[in-house]
Amino acid sequence: MSNTRTLRVRIRPLTTAADFAACVELQELVWGAGEETIPPIMLLVSQKVGAIAAGAFDPDGQLLGCVFGLTGLRHGRVAHWSHLLAVRPDARDQGIGRRLKRYQRSRLLAMGVPTMYWTFDPLVARNAHLNLNHLGATVEEYVPDMYGPGDRSPVDRGIGTDRFVVRWDLRKRARRGSRDAARVGLPPIVNTTERPGGAAAPTELPLPRLTSVRVEIPRDIHVLRDQDPQQARAWRATTRRAFLYYLKRGYRVTRFQRGAQAQRRFYLLVKP
């Protein structure tokens, strides 16, 4: 699929039986068929009470990506929970996910909803870059195995379903986090050691109480999981340990960084 084709997309609500069927098909393509799939009837009726179910369509009418979320109360305030965002594998890295989230944002602001929440796997670098750097979402908590062990999921099998819960203040524009990065320089990495040749190995290290630290993740956890399951589980264990420790002590995840070496990826955590 060419860049020209994927970039020429129209984003609109899902309204027809064909739209709903395409959304179900896309969910199953990305996450596999299972009881977690949002069925057509829910995609239809939930929109009657503030849900958003929308898709990005190419000029031929093919569904390239979809988003679904519910509006309700969180901590006693009106908020939107974005449950899923899916993009076809052959249409990724074209900005479609970012455009779907911004479409969601515009719809919610028109409804008077100021805040959106969702989850993502901290080990998935693509999602971290989108959510933290492009959208400016804020990490609220780290939840181990939020959706269970994930044994039957083609995405989560072998590594579990640990998630960040993030909040997006829809009335604020994203800030790139450069001030935090400039202020702290290059803080220590607390969950890896360096192998010969510069590659990182997940390692359980002492966790220092410094002004800022970095937590490293692999470049592509799913490729690694298929090639070396034991190593992938080690990445999960060491990052889980570090995130739980620092977030409990008031540190904030302020940015997702790519190191000078293209293979390496880091979260920057800062103590306010």
N, C-alpha and C positions, 0 to 999 in steps of 0.2 A: 504494500500500500504506500503510495507516494506521499511526501510531505504536503504537496498542494491539496491532495484529496482530503487528508485528515484535518488540515487547518481550516478548510472551508466547511465548517459545521454550523448547524442551527440547533440551539438549545431551546427546548420547549417542554411543557408538562407531558407526561404520559397520559393519554386519554382513551385510546382505543384498545380493543382486544389484541390487535396485532402488536401495539406498543407494549402491553403487559407481557405478552408471550416472549417478545424479544428481550425484555428485562430479565425474565426468569431464565432464559437461555444464556444470557450473559453472566448472570450470577453463577450458574452451574459450570460455565466455562472457566470462570476465575476461581471459584471455591469448591466446585464439585457439587453433585446433587445430594441433597440431604434435608433434614427437617428444619434447618436454619434458613432455607430459601424463602424469601418473601413471596407469597403466592399472588396471582392476579387479583383475587378478591380484596386482599389487604391493600394492594397498590391503588385500587379503585376507591374503596370506602374511606380509607384514612385521609384522603385528600378533602373529604367533606368536612373535616374537623381540624384543619390546620397542618396536615402533613404536606410534605413536598416530595413528589415523585416526578423526576424529570430526566430527560435524556439528551445526549448530543448525537445528532444525526448527520450523516454525510449527504451530499447532493442526491445520491441514489436512494435515500431513505433508510440506509443501514444504520442500526444503533451501534455507535462506537463507544459510548460510555453512559452510565446512569448513576443517579444519586437518589437516596431515599432517606427521609428523616421524619421524626414526629415532634410536634409541639406540645408542651405541657408545663408542669411546674417542677423546678429543681431548687431546693433550699427555700421554698416558699415564693419563688419568683418565676415569671414566665420565661421559658427558655426552649430552645430547639435541640433535640438530640439527633445528630446525623448518624444514622445506623450503618449505611453502606455507601461506598463510592467505588465503582468498578469501571475499568477501561479495558477494552480488548487488548490482548498482548501485542498485536501487530499495529496498534494505534497509540502506544505509549510514548512518552517523552516528546509529545507534541503540544503540551500545555492544556490538554483536554480536561484533566482532573482539576487543574487550577481554575479553568473557566466554569466548570460545573459548580465548584465551591463559591465562586463569585456570583454566579446566578442565584444560588441558594441565599447568599447574603443579601442581594438586592430584593428578593422576594420577602425575606424575613423583615428587613427594615421597613418595607411597605406595609407589613402587617403589624408593625410596632413591637417586634420581638428583638431585643437588644443583644442576646447572647446565644451562641451555639456551642454545643459540646460534641465530642466524638472520641473514639479511641484509635490508636494505631500501635503496631508492634515496634518497640524501640530498636529492634535489630534490622529493620528494613530502611536502608539508607535513602531510597527514593522518597518514601513517605515522610521521613524526618526532614529532608530538605524542603519539600513542599509545605508541610504544616508549620514548621518553625520559621524558616527563612523567607518564604514567599508570602504566606498568609499571616504570619505573626501570631500564631496560636501560643497559648501559655500552658505548660505542663502543670496539672494540678496534683496528680498522684500516679503511683505505679502500682498496678494490680497483678499479682502473680496468677497465671492461669485463669484469667477473667471469664473465659468462655469454656472452661473445662480443659481436659488434656489435649484435645484436638487430634486424637488418633485417626479419625476418619476424614480429616480435612487434608486435601492435597497441598494446601498452603502451610498448615501448622503441624502436620504430622512430624513427630520426632523432636520438635522443639517447643511444644506447648503453646499456650495462647496468652502469654504475658503481654500486658498492654499499658501504655500511657493513657490516662484520661486527660484530654486537653480542653481548654476553654478559649473561644474566639470572641473577643469583644467587638461586635460588628460595627460599632460606631467609630472605632479607632483604625487608623491606617497602620499597616505593618511597618515595623522598624527593623533594620537589618542587623542590629545588635553589634555594630562595629565599635561602639563606645566601650562595651564590656570587653570585647576582644582586645582592643587597644590597651585598656586599663590593666588587664591581667597578663598580657603577653602570652607566654607559652607555659602554662602551669603543668604540673606532672600528670602523667597518665597513670591511673590507679588500678587498672585491671589487665594490663598486658606487659609482657617482656619482649625484647627484640631478639629474633633469631638471626643467625648468620645470613647476610644478604638483605637485612632490613625488614623482613616480614614479621608481623606481630603474632604472638602466641598468647591466648587468654590464660591468665595466671591469677591465682588468689594471692593478693598482696596486702600488706598493711594499708589501712585507709587513713591517710593523714587529715587532720582538721586544719586545713589551710584556707586562705581567702578564696581560692578557686582551684578546681581540678578538672581533668579531662577524663571522660569515659569513652573508650574506643569500641567500635563495632566493626564487623567484617564488611568488605565491599559489597558482597551479595550473599546473604545468609542462606538463601534457598539453593543456590548453586553449591555452596559449601556443604549444606545438609545432604545433598544428593551424593557428593563426592566423599565426604568424611563426616558421618553422623556424630561420631564421638567428639570431634572438634567443634561441631555446631552446638552440641549440648554444653560444652565447656564455655563457649561464648555466652550462652544463655545464663549459665550459673554465675559467672563472674560479673556480668552486667547487672543481673538481678540483685546480687549482693551489694554492689556499689550504689545503685540507684536507691534501693531501700534505705541504706545507711545514710546517704547524704540528704535525701528529701525529708527524712524524719528529723533531721537536724536543721532544717530551714534553708537549705541550699535551693537555688532556682536554676532550672535548665534554661539558659539564656540564648543558646545558639547551637546550630549544627555546623561543624566545620570540616573542610577537606584539607588534609595536611599538605605540606610541600611535596610529599610523595603521593602521587595520584591514587595509590592503592589504599590509603589510610583515611579513616573517617572517625570523627570525634564529636561528642557532646561536650559543651562547655558548661560547667556548673559553678555558680558564683554564690558565695555567702553574702547576703545583703549587709 
